[in-house]
Amino acid sequence: MKPGDTALIQEVWREHVWAARPMRVVEDSDELVVLWFPRGTRWQAPTAPAGRAREPTRGERQATSLVLGEWTFRELEWDVDTLQLWRPGDWHSTWVSWLPDGTHWGWYVNIQLPFERTPRGLRTMDLVLDVIVDADGGRRLKDEDELATHVARGSVDRELEARIRAEAERILARRFDDAWLDWRPDPAWTRPELPRAWDRLVE
Ligand SMILES: [Mg+2]
């Protein structure tokens, strides 16, 4: 991928697209892929199909969709400016975000399957648990309750759960590269847009 390209980032569950996001390629090498996902970018998130009784929490709704292999999509707009750092082989990607006034929102570490390259971008699958590092350095886990729901329902098995928790512990202890805080996008870049057939694994 070349700087400025739009990459299609797909989350995939059992060979079906679970979520799709367009991101602008900042850099791409064998060691690091950097992606720009600006505020206002439209992306596709999974949602329960019409007709299914609505469960009270997002974790339950998503676990049911995964177990049944049934979901539809809804379009969402991303709400902050986000730069994403993806390293080959890592069980997470690291996001730095800025608020509309340019202040640093903090770091968000998204635990996910190691990415694979596709003809149109990258594929992975979100693994529910996340780590948030506030701009003042405070660290916390996000969505532990949702992980517990996925384990109870079987959409995350015990072995994978252990892997996810070990990854979270490593992330809680790691350092973050503040050099990225000064990064700014090419002013000529428009918001990336999803390509056609974003819900397909092959174009
Ligand atoms: Mg996540």
Residues whose N, C-alpha, C, O or C-beta is under 5 A from the ligand:
A	BS01	MG	N110 I111 D126 V128 L129 D130
